Amino acid sequence: MKKYIGVAVVILIVAVCLAWIFLQENVTVSGNVAEIRVDNETVKTLDLSKNTEITVEGKNNIMLVVVVDDGSVYVKSSECPDKICVNKGRISKEYETIVCLPARTIIEVKGNLSE
């Protein structure tokens, strides 16, 4: 009997995980703009429908090259030592973020310009 309870618990856990993954992929909404903040102050808001490339100066004189392309935003290059922000890749869904801690810079996708 204990064997069947264990199997049922495993199946339940797998089902919940699959449902959560499905909802994460299908319920999240694509954003319209990317807000760039340095030291928690907004320095630029980029329209994700317009392809562009800009250079942002973060704290500690760290420069980041931010690119908007095909409705998504990513960090093309950064002078920070660990390059986590570059390795994050493209983001396009609301509330997704790219963070560069050494530059104290956050890029967040938002729903529209009024948020």
N, CA, C and O atoms as CSV, one atom per row, in Angstrom:
chain,resi,resn,atom,element,x,y,z
A,1,MET,N,N,0.812,-1.194,0.000
A,1,MET,CA,C,0.000,0.000,0.000
A,1,MET,C,C,0.860,1.265,0.000
A,1,MET,O,O,0.557,2.236,-0.692
A,2,LYS,N,N,1.943,1.234,0.793
A,2,LYS,CA,C,2.836,2.390,0.854
A,2,LYS,C,C,3.481,2.660,-0.508
A,2,LYS,O,O,3.740,3.810,-0.864
A,3,LYS,N,N,3.733,1.602,-1.255
A,3,LYS,CA,C,4.338,1.743,-2.577
A,3,LYS,C,C,3.426,2.549,-3.496
A,3,LYS,O,O,3.912,3.401,-4.240
A,4,TYR,N,N,2.126,2.304,-3.463
A,4,TYR,CA,C,1.176,3.007,-4.317
A,4,TYR,C,C,1.024,4.469,-3.907
A,4,TYR,O,O,0.829,5.341,-4.753
A,5,ILE,N,N,1.113,4.725,-2.622
A,5,ILE,CA,C,1.040,6.123,-2.141
A,5,ILE,C,C,2.257,6.888,-2.631
A,5,ILE,O,O,2.135,8.034,-3.064
A,6,GLY,N,N,3.415,6.277,-2.568
A,6,GLY,CA,C,4.640,6.916,-3.050
A,6,GLY,C,C,4.571,7.218,-4.538
A,6,GLY,O,O,4.965,8.301,-4.972
A,7,VAL,N,N,4.076,6.275,-5.316
A,7,VAL,CA,C,3.929,6.473,-6.760
A,7,VAL,C,C,2.928,7.591,-7.033
A,7,VAL,O,O,3.154,8.425,-7.910
A,8,ALA,N,N,1.836,7.614,-6.297
A,8,ALA,CA,C,0.818,8.658,-6.478
A,8,ALA,C,C,1.387,10.033,-6.147
A,8,ALA,O,O,1.096,11.007,-6.842
A,9,VAL,N,N,2.189,10.118,-5.101
A,9,VAL,CA,C,2.802,11.404,-4.724
A,9,VAL,C,C,3.758,11.872,-5.821
A,9,VAL,O,O,3.766,13.052,-6.171
A,10,VAL,N,N,4.553,10.969,-6.360
A,10,VAL,CA,C,5.492,11.323,-7.433
A,10,VAL,C,C,4.727,11.791,-8.669
A,10,VAL,O,O,5.103,12.788,-9.286
A,11,ILE,N,N,3.670,11.093,-9.034
A,11,ILE,CA,C,2.866,11.495,-10.195
A,11,ILE,C,C,2.240,12.862,-9.961
A,11,ILE,O,O,2.204,13.689,-10.871
A,12,LEU,N,N,1.753,13.104,-8.764
A,12,LEU,CA,C,1.157,14.400,-8.427
A,12,LEU,C,C,2.189,15.524,-8.526
A,12,LEU,O,O,1.901,16.592,-9.066
A,13,ILE,N,N,3.364,15.285,-8.014
A,13,ILE,CA,C,4.423,16.300,-8.075
A,13,ILE,C,C,4.805,16.592,-9.528
A,13,ILE,O,O,4.964,17.754,-9.902
A,14,VAL,N,N,4.953,15.568,-10.335
A,14,VAL,CA,C,5.290,15.751,-11.751
A,14,VAL,C,C,4.180,16.523,-12.459
A,14,VAL,O,O,4.465,17.415,-13.258
A,15,ALA,N,N,2.928,16.197,-12.179
A,15,ALA,CA,C,1.800,16.897,-12.814
A,15,ALA,C,C,1.786,18.368,-12.435
A,15,ALA,O,O,1.552,19.222,-13.291
A,16,VAL,N,N,2.031,18.680,-11.172
A,16,VAL,CA,C,2.055,20.077,-10.729
A,16,VAL,C,C,3.207,20.823,-11.405
A,16,VAL,O,O,3.035,21.960,-11.845
A,17,CYS,N,N,4.367,20.197,-11.489
A,17,CYS,CA,C,5.515,20.843,-12.146
A,17,CYS,C,C,5.235,21.110,-13.620
A,17,CYS,O,O,5.541,22.190,-14.127
A,18,LEU,N,N,4.662,20.140,-14.301
A,18,LEU,CA,C,4.343,20.336,-15.718
A,18,LEU,C,C,3.302,21.432,-15.911
A,18,LEU,O,O,3.411,22.224,-16.847
A,19,ALA,N,N,2.304,21.492,-15.050
A,19,ALA,CA,C,1.294,22.546,-15.140
A,19,ALA,C,C,1.926,23.912,-14.905
A,19,ALA,O,O,1.593,24.877,-15.592
A,20,TRP,N,N,2.834,23.998,-13.940
A,20,TRP,CA,C,3.497,25.275,-13.653
A,20,TRP,C,C,4.337,25.718,-14.850
A,20,TRP,O,O,4.310,26.894,-15.216
A,21,ILE,N,N,5.075,24.804,-15.461
A,21,ILE,CA,C,5.884,25.142,-16.636
A,21,ILE,C,C,4.988,25.600,-17.781
A,21,ILE,O,O,5.292,26.592,-18.443
A,22,PHE,N,N,3.898,24.895,-18.020
A,22,PHE,CA,C,2.965,25.268,-19.070
A,22,PHE,C,C,2.405,26.668,-18.838
A,22,PHE,O,O,2.335,27.475,-19.765
A,23,LEU,N,N,2.009,26.952,-17.607
A,23,LEU,CA,C,1.446,28.278,-17.310
A,23,LEU,C,C,2.486,29.379,-17.444
A,23,LEU,O,O,2.167,30.468,-17.920
A,24,GLN,N,N,3.706,29.120,-17.040
A,24,GLN,CA,C,4.763,30.122,-17.159
A,24,GLN,C,C,5.008,30.484,-18.615
A,24,GLN,O,O,5.214,31.653,-18.940
A,25,GLU,N,N,4.988,29.505,-19.476
A,25,GLU,CA,C,5.266,29.743,-20.890
A,25,GLU,C,C,4.085,30.361,-21.632
A,25,GLU,O,O,4.290,31.121,-22.579
A,26,ASN,N,N,2.872,30.057,-21.228
A,26,ASN,CA,C,1.711,30.459,-22.008
A,26,ASN,C,C,0.890,31.603,-21.416
A,26,ASN,O,O,0.067,32.193,-22.115
A,27,VAL,N,N,1.096,31.918,-20.165
A,27,VAL,CA,C,0.297,32.968,-19.540
A,27,VAL,C,C,1.050,34.300,-19.512
A,27,VAL,O,O,0.423,35.359,-19.504
A,28,THR,N,N,2.374,34.261,-19.496
A,28,THR,CA,C,3.134,35.497,-19.452
A,28,THR,C,C,2.915,36.301,-20.732
A,28,THR,O,O,2.734,35.738,-21.812
A,29,VAL,N,N,2.935,37.599,-20.594
A,29,VAL,CA,C,2.622,38.507,-21.691
A,29,VAL,C,C,3.889,39.180,-22.185
A,29,VAL,O,O,4.743,39.576,-21.392
A,30,SER,N,N,4.005,39.305,-23.488
A,30,SER,CA,C,5.134,40.039,-24.047
A,30,SER,C,C,5.009,41.511,-23.698
A,30,SER,O,O,3.917,42.079,-23.727
A,31,GLY,N,N,6.129,42.118,-23.370
A,31,GLY,CA,C,6.130,43.528,-23.025
A,31,GLY,C,C,6.298,44.409,-24.247
A,31,GLY,O,O,6.621,43.939,-25.338
A,32,ASN,N,N,6.070,45.699,-24.039
A,32,ASN,CA,C,6.195,46.679,-25.116
A,32,ASN,C,C,7.444,47.544,-24.987
A,32,ASN,O,O,7.958,48.051,-25.984
A,33,VAL,N,N,7.931,47.711,-23.759
A,33,VAL,CA,C,9.074,48.590,-23.527
A,33,VAL,C,C,10.061,47.932,-22.571
A,33,VAL,O,O,9.711,47.031,-21.809
A,34,ALA,N,N,11.299,48.405,-22.631
A,34,ALA,CA,C,12.333,47.981,-21.687
A,34,ALA,C,C,12.801,49.227,-20.946
A,34,ALA,O,O,13.207,50.216,-21.556
A,35,GLU,N,N,12.738,49.160,-19.635
A,35,GLU,CA,C,13.172,50.281,-18.803
A,35,GLU,C,C,14.573,49.975,-18.279
A,35,GLU,O,O,14.814,48.910,-17.711
A,36,ILE,N,N,15.485,50.912,-18.475
A,36,ILE,CA,C,16.860,50.746,-18.000
A,36,ILE,C,C,17.052,51.658,-16.798
A,36,ILE,O,O,16.860,52.871,-16.882
A,37,ARG,N,N,17.438,51.045,-15.665
A,37,ARG,CA,C,17.669,51.803,-14.438
A,37,ARG,C,C,19.114,51.613,-13.990
A,37,ARG,O,O,19.642,50.501,-13.982
A,38,VAL,N,N,19.735,52.727,-13.620
A,38,VAL,CA,C,21.081,52.697,-13.049
A,38,VAL,C,C,20.968,53.257,-11.645
A,38,VAL,O,O,20.502,54.380,-11.448
A,39,ASP,N,N,21.394,52.473,-10.674
A,39,ASP,CA,C,21.310,52.856,-9.266
A,39,ASP,C,C,19.876,53.260,-8.898
A,39,ASP,O,O,19.657,54.222,-8.162
A,40,ASN,N,N,18.917,52.511,-9.423
A,40,ASN,CA,C,17.472,52.661,-9.197
A,40,ASN,C,C,16.869,53.953,-9.756
A,40,ASN,O,O,15.787,54.358,-9.331
A,41,GLU,N,N,17.541,54.594,-10.687
A,41,GLU,CA,C,16.997,55.758,-11.379
A,41,GLU,C,C,16.846,55.407,-12.860
A,41,GLU,O,O,17.795,54.938,-13.490
A,42,THR,N,N,15.660,55.634,-13.410
A,42,THR,CA,C,15.421,55.324,-14.818
A,42,THR,C,C,16.237,56.267,-15.691
A,42,THR,O,O,16.118,57.488,-15.589
A,43,VAL,N,N,17.076,55.678,-16.557
A,43,VAL,CA,C,17.906,56.492,-17.447
A,43,VAL,C,C,17.418,56.428,-18.886
A,43,VAL,O,O,17.707,57.323,-19.681
A,44,LYS,N,N,16.667,55.355,-19.233
A,44,LYS,CA,C,16.207,55.218,-20.614
A,44,LYS,C,C,15.056,54.226,-20.656
A,44,LYS,O,O,15.039,53.236,-19.923
A,45,THR,N,N,14.091,54.511,-21.531
A,45,THR,CA,C,13.000,53.583,-21.817
A,45,THR,C,C,13.025,53.310,-23.309
A,45,THR,O,O,12.943,54.229,-24.123
A,46,LEU,N,N,13.138,52.026,-23.661
A,46,LEU,CA,C,13.272,51.638,-25.060
A,46,LEU,C,C,12.001,50.947,-25.546
A,46,LEU,O,O,11.457,50.079,-24.863
A,47,ASP,N,N,11.538,51.336,-26.722
A,47,ASP,CA,C,10.389,50.706,-27.364
A,47,ASP,C,C,10.870,49.405,-28.006
A,47,ASP,O,O,11.769,49.423,-28.846
A,48,LEU,N,N,10.275,48.280,-27.615
A,48,LEU,CA,C,10.722,46.986,-28.134
A,48,LEU,C,C,10.323,46.742,-29.583
A,48,LEU,O,O,10.767,45.770,-30.195
A,49,SER,N,N,9.491,47.618,-30.135
A,49,SER,CA,C,9.113,47.450,-31.543
A,49,SER,C,C,10.082,48.160,-32.480
A,49,SER,O,O,9.968,48.028,-33.699
A,50,LYS,N,N,11.030,48.908,-31.929
A,50,LYS,CA,C,12.003,49.634,-32.745
A,50,LYS,C,C,13.404,49.103,-32.468
A,50,LYS,O,O,13.923,49.246,-31.361
A,51,ASN,N,N,14.005,48.497,-33.471
A,51,ASN,CA,C,15.360,47.972,-33.317
A,51,ASN,C,C,16.333,49.114,-33.079
A,51,ASN,O,O,16.341,50.106,-33.808
A,52,THR,N,N,17.151,48.957,-32.048
A,52,THR,CA,C,18.112,49.999,-31.705
A,52,THR,C,C,19.266,49.402,-30.906
A,52,THR,O,O,19.175,48.289,-30.387
A,53,GLU,N,N,20.339,50.158,-30.822
A,53,GLU,CA,C,21.490,49.775,-30.023
A,53,GLU,C,C,21.992,51.017,-29.310
A,53,GLU,O,O,22.267,52.032,-29.950
A,54,ILE,N,N,22.116,50.949,-27.978
A,54,ILE,CA,C,22.588,52.105,-27.218
A,54,ILE,C,C,23.685,51.668,-26.247
A,54,ILE,O,O,23.816,50.490,-25.915
A,55,THR,N,N,24.457,52.639,-25.810
A,55,THR,CA,C,25.459,52.405,-24.782
A,55,THR,C,C,24.987,53.081,-23.507
A,55,THR,O,O,24.610,54.253,-23.514
A,56,VAL,N,N,25.014,52.331,-22.414
A,56,VAL,CA,C,24.572,52.833,-21.120
A,56,VAL,C,C,25.766,52.838,-20.176
A,56,VAL,O,O,26.493,51.851,-20.067
A,57,GLU,N,N,25.957,53.967,-19.493
A,57,GLU,CA,C,27.029,54.032,-18.506
A,57,GLU,C,C,26.445,53.723,-17.137
A,57,GLU,O,O,25.633,54.479,-16.605
A,58,GLY,N,N,26.873,52.600,-16.577
A,58,GLY,CA,C,26.437,52.215,-15.248
A,58,GLY,C,C,27.348,52.812,-14.192
A,58,GLY,O,O,28.219,53.628,-14.495
A,59,LYS,N,N,27.140,52.401,-12.959
A,59,LYS,CA,C,28.020,52.845,-11.880
A,59,LYS,C,C,29.413,52.277,-12.103
A,59,LYS,O,O,29.596,51.334,-12.873
A,60,ASN,N,N,30.385,52.856,-11.427
A,60,ASN,CA,C,31.787,52.431,-11.523
A,60,ASN,C,C,32.332,52.549,-12.946
A,60,ASN,O,O,33.276,51.851,-13.315
A,61,ASN,N,N,31.724,53.448,-13.750
A,61,ASN,CA,C,32.150,53.694,-15.136
A,61,ASN,C,C,32.135,52.433,-16.005
A,61,ASN,O,O,32.953,52.296,-16.915
A,62,ILE,N,N,31.221,51.528,-15.728
A,62,ILE,CA,C,31.077,50.316,-16.525
A,62,ILE,C,C,30.088,50.595,-17.650
A,62,ILE,O,O,28.957,51.014,-17.406
A,63,MET,N,N,30.525,50.358,-18.876
A,63,MET,CA,C,29.690,50.598,-20.041
A,63,MET,C,C,29.037,49.294,-20.493
A,63,MET,O,O,29.682,48.246,-20.545
A,64,LEU,N,N,27.729,49.379,-20.823
A,64,LEU,CA,C,26.978,48.248,-21.346
A,64,LEU,C,C,26.402,48.632,-22.698
A,64,LEU,O,O,25.886,49.738,-22.857
A,65,VAL,N,N,26.480,47.746,-23.661
A,65,VAL,CA,C,25.843,47.951,-24.957
A,65,VAL,C,C,24.544,47.156,-24.932
A,65,VAL,O,O,24.561,45.927,-24.855
A,66,VAL,N,N,23.406,47.868,-24.998
A,66,VAL,CA,C,22.085,47.268,-24.921
A,66,VAL,C,C,21.454,47.311,-26.309
A,66,VAL,O,O,21.463,48.347,-26.974
A,67,VAL,N,N,20.902,46.163,-26.742
A,67,VAL,CA,C,20.341,46.050,-28.082
A,67,VAL,C,C,18.874,45.643,-27.991
A,67,VAL,O,O,18.513,44.742,-27.234
A,68,VAL,N,N,18.028,46.328,-28.781
A,68,VAL,CA,C,16.646,45.910,-28.981
A,68,VAL,C,C,16.565,45.374,-30.400
A,68,VAL,O,O,16.939,46.051,-31.358
A,69,ASP,N,N,16.064,44.135,-30.520
A,69,ASP,CA,C,16.008,43.484,-31.826
A,69,ASP,C,C,14.854,42.487,-31.833
A,69,ASP,O,O,14.767,41.632,-30.952
A,70,ASP,N,N,13.976,42.591,-32.815
A,70,ASP,CA,C,12.855,41.657,-32.989
A,70,ASP,C,C,11.994,41.503,-31.737
A,70,ASP,O,O,11.594,40.392,-31.389
A,71,GLY,N,N,11.712,42.612,-31.065
A,71,GLY,CA,C,10.811,42.585,-29.913
A,71,GLY,C,C,11.425,42.114,-28.617
A,71,GLY,O,O,10.706,41.879,-27.647
A,72,SER,N,N,12.729,41.971,-28.576
A,72,SER,CA,C,13.396,41.564,-27.345
A,72,SER,C,C,14.592,42.480,-27.085
A,72,SER,O,O,15.038,43.215,-27.966
A,73,VAL,N,N,15.090,42.417,-25.867
A,73,VAL,CA,C,16.233,43.252,-25.484
A,73,VAL,C,C,17.294,42.344,-24.862
A,73,VAL,O,O,16.981,41.357,-24.196
A,74,TYR,N,N,18.564,42.708,-25.100
A,74,TYR,CA,C,19.661,41.954,-24.497
A,74,TYR,C,C,20.881,42.854,-24.361
A,74,TYR,O,O,20.958,43.916,-24.978
A,75,VAL,N,N,21.837,42.412,-23.541
A,75,VAL,CA,C,23.096,43.127,-23.373
A,75,VAL,C,C,24.104,42.467,-24.306
A,75,VAL,O,O,24.472,41.305,-24.136
A,76,LYS,N,N,24.534,43.236,-25.289
A,76,LYS,CA,C,25.478,42.724,-26.296
A,76,LYS,C,C,26.881,42.596,-25.706
A,76,LYS,O,O,27.575,41.607,-25.943
A,77,SER,N,N,27.290,43.600,-24.940
A,77,SER,CA,C,28.611,43.554,-24.308
A,77,SER,C,C,28.605,44.414,-23.046
A,77,SER,O,O,27.804,45.337,-22.896
A,78,SER,N,N,29.517,44.079,-22.157
A,78,SER,CA,C,29.639,44.810,-20.903
A,78,SER,C,C,31.085,44.774,-20.452
A,78,SER,O,O,31.812,43.819,-20.723
A,79,GLU,N,N,31.490,45.820,-19.763
A,79,GLU,CA,C,32.849,45.887,-19.240
A,79,GLU,C,C,32.959,45.251,-17.851
A,79,GLU,O,O,34.030,45.266,-17.246
A,80,CYS,N,N,31.850,44.691,-17.345
A,80,CYS,CA,C,31.883,44.072,-16.021
A,80,CYS,C,C,32.713,42.785,-16.065
A,80,CYS,O,O,32.857,42.184,-17.130
A,81,PRO,N,N,33.252,42.362,-14.938
A,81,PRO,CA,C,34.155,41.207,-14.949
A,81,PRO,C,C,33.473,39.854,-15.160
A,81,PRO,O,O,34.082,38.961,-15.750
A,82,ASP,N,N,32.249,39.673,-14.707
A,82,ASP,CA,C,31.646,38.338,-14.759
A,82,ASP,C,C,30.745,38.081,-15.959
A,82,ASP,O,O,30.489,36.919,-16.278
A,83,LYS,N,N,30.256,39.106,-16.632
A,83,LYS,CA,C,29.450,39.005,-17.864
A,83,LYS,C,C,28.138,38.222,-17.689
A,83,LYS,O,O,27.624,37.664,-18.658
A,84,ILE,N,N,27.597,38.174,-16.474
A,84,ILE,CA,C,26.314,37.502,-16.250
A,84,ILE,C,C,25.217,38.196,-17.049
A,84,ILE,O,O,24.327,37.537,-17.587
A,85,CYS,N,N,25.277,39.507,-17.126
A,85,CYS,CA,C,24.267,40.261,-17.875
A,85,CYS,C,C,24.296,39.921,-19.364
A,85,CYS,O,O,23.249,39.887,-20.010
A,86,VAL,N,N,25.462,39.674,-19.902
A,86,VAL,CA,C,25.596,39.307,-21.316
A,86,VAL,C,C,25.089,37.880,-21.529
A,86,VAL,O,O,24.416,37.597,-22.520
A,87,ASN,N,N,25.411,36.998,-20.605
A,87,ASN,CA,C,25.020,35.595,-20.721
A,87,ASN,C,C,23.535,35.356,-20.451
A,87,ASN,O,O,23.026,34.277,-20.757
A,88,LYS,N,N,22.842,36.321,-19.896
A,88,LYS,CA,C,21.404,36.178,-19.628
A,88,LYS,C,C,20.625,35.963,-20.922
A,88,LYS,O,O,19.631,35.237,-20.934
A,89,GLY,N,N,21.065,36.580,-21.994
A,89,GLY,CA,C,20.380,36.414,-23.277
A,89,GLY,C,C,19.235,37.399,-23.448
A,89,GLY,O,O,19.173,38.423,-22.768
A,90,ARG,N,N,18.334,37.079,-24.359
A,90,ARG,CA,C,17.228,37.962,-24.721
A,90,ARG,C,C,16.070,37.819,-23.738
A,90,ARG,O,O,15.779,36.731,-23.242
A,91,ILE,N,N,15.413,38.961,-23.470
A,91,ILE,CA,C,14.190,38.949,-22.674
A,91,ILE,C,C,13.119,39.734,-23.427
A,91,ILE,O,O,13.424,40.707,-24.117
A,92,SER,N,N,11.861,39.307,-23.289
A,92,SER,CA,C,10.781,39.998,-23.991
A,92,SER,C,C,9.452,39.951,-23.239
A,92,SER,O,O,8.502,40.626,-23.638
A,93,LYS,N,N,9.364,39.178,-22.173
A,93,LYS,CA,C,8.114,39.037,-21.429
A,93,LYS,C,C,8.081,40.036,-20.266
A,93,LYS,O,O,9.116,40.391,-19.704
A,94,GLU,N,N,6.869,40.477,-19.922
A,94,GLU,CA,C,6.722,41.421,-18.819
A,94,GLU,C,C,7.401,40.893,-17.556
A,94,GLU,O,O,7.322,39.707,-17.234
A,95,TYR,N,N,8.058,41.789,-16.865
A,95,TYR,CA,C,8.725,41.554,-15.576
A,95,TYR,C,C,10.011,40.748,-15.676
A,95,TYR,O,O,10.641,40.495,-14.649
A,96,GLU,N,N,10.426,40.334,-16.868
A,96,GLU,CA,C,11.740,39.703,-16.990
A,96,GLU,C,C,12.800,40.782,-16.811
A,96,GLU,O,O,12.590,41.935,-17.186
A,97,THR,N,N,13.927,40.408,-16.243
A,97,THR,CA,C,14.982,41.381,-15.977
A,97,THR,C,C,16.351,40.845,-16.369
A,97,THR,O,O,16.594,39.639,-16.410
A,98,ILE,N,N,17.227,41.791,-16.653
A,98,ILE,CA,C,18.656,41.539,-16.788
A,98,ILE,C,C,19.311,42.452,-15.771
A,98,ILE,O,O,19.011,43.644,-15.710
A,99,VAL,N,N,20.209,41.888,-14.970
A,99,VAL,CA,C,20.848,42.660,-13.912
A,99,VAL,C,C,22.356,42.593,-14.081
A,99,VAL,O,O,22.921,41.521,-14.299
A,100,CYS,N,N,23.006,43.751,-13.979
A,100,CYS,CA,C,24.468,43.824,-13.933
A,100,CYS,C,C,24.824,44.440,-12.581
A,100,CYS,O,O,24.750,45.657,-12.410
A,101,LEU,N,N,25.205,43.603,-11.632
A,101,LEU,CA,C,25.488,44.098,-10.281
A,101,LEU,C,C,26.676,45.054,-10.215
A,101,LEU,O,O,26.572,46.086,-9.552
A,102,PRO,N,N,27.807,44.758,-10.877
A,102,PRO,CA,C,28.923,45.702,-10.784
A,102,PRO,C,C,28.565,47.098,-11.313
A,102,PRO,O,O,29.066,48.100,-10.802
A,103,ALA,N,N,27.702,47.165,-12.333
A,103,ALA,CA,C,27.298,48.454,-12.907
A,103,ALA,C,C,26.042,49.002,-12.227
A,103,ALA,O,O,25.612,50.116,-12.527
A,104,ARG,N,N,25.456,48.232,-11.321
A,104,ARG,CA,C,24.212,48.594,-10.628
A,104,ARG,C,C,23.138,48.991,-11.641
A,104,ARG,O,O,22.456,50.004,-11.488
A,105,THR,N,N,23.011,48.163,-12.678
A,105,THR,CA,C,22.088,48.434,-13.778
A,105,THR,C,C,21.076,47.301,-13.895
A,105,THR,O,O,21.426,46.123,-13.822
A,106,ILE,N,N,19.799,47.685,-14.079
A,106,ILE,CA,C,18.713,46.731,-14.258
A,106,ILE,C,C,17.969,47.089,-15.537
A,106,ILE,O,O,17.643,48.252,-15.775
A,107,ILE,N,N,17.708,46.081,-16.351
A,107,ILE,CA,C,16.870,46.238,-17.537
A,107,ILE,C,C,15.635,45.391,-17.290
A,107,ILE,O,O,15.738,44.183,-17.078
A,108,GLU,N,N,14.461,46.023,-17.316
A,108,GLU,CA,C,13.215,45.313,-17.039
A,108,GLU,C,C,12.216,45.550,-18.150
A,108,GLU,O,O,12.016,46.684,-18.584
A,109,VAL,N,N,11.583,44.472,-18.613
A,109,VAL,CA,C,10.540,44.585,-19.633
A,109,VAL,C,C,9.232,44.923,-18.936
A,109,VAL,O,O,8.863,44.311,-17.933
A,110,LYS,N,N,8.539,45.913,-19.492
A,110,LYS,CA,C,7.270,46.358,-18.930
A,110,LYS,C,C,6.203,46.311,-20.006
A,110,LYS,O,O,6.492,46.168,-21.195
A,111,GLY,N,N,4.960,46.435,-19.556
A,111,GLY,CA,C,3.830,46.323,-20.471
A,111,GLY,C,C,3.673,47.491,-21.404
A,111,GLY,O,O,3.395,47.297,-22.587
A,112,ASN,N,N,3.845,48.726,-20.901
A,112,ASN,CA,C,3.703,49.899,-21.768
A,112,ASN,C,C,4.415,51.092,-21.144
A,112,ASN,O,O,4.965,50.995,-20.047
A,113,LEU,N,N,4.401,52.198,-21.841
A,113,LEU,CA,C,5.122,53.390,-21.401
A,113,LEU,C,C,4.556,54.012,-20.137
A,113,LEU,O,O,5.278,54.715,-19.430
A,114,SER,N,N,3.281,53.776,-19.831
A,114,SER,CA,C,2.653,54.455,-18.699
A,114,SER,C,C,2.941,53.780,-17.373
A,114,SER,O,O,2.614,54.354,-16.335
A,115,GLU,N,N,3.534,52.592,-17.345
A,115,GLU,CA,C,3.785,51.909,-16.075
A,115,GLU,C,C,4.936,52.530,-15.327
A,115,GLU,O,O,5.280,52.075,-14.237
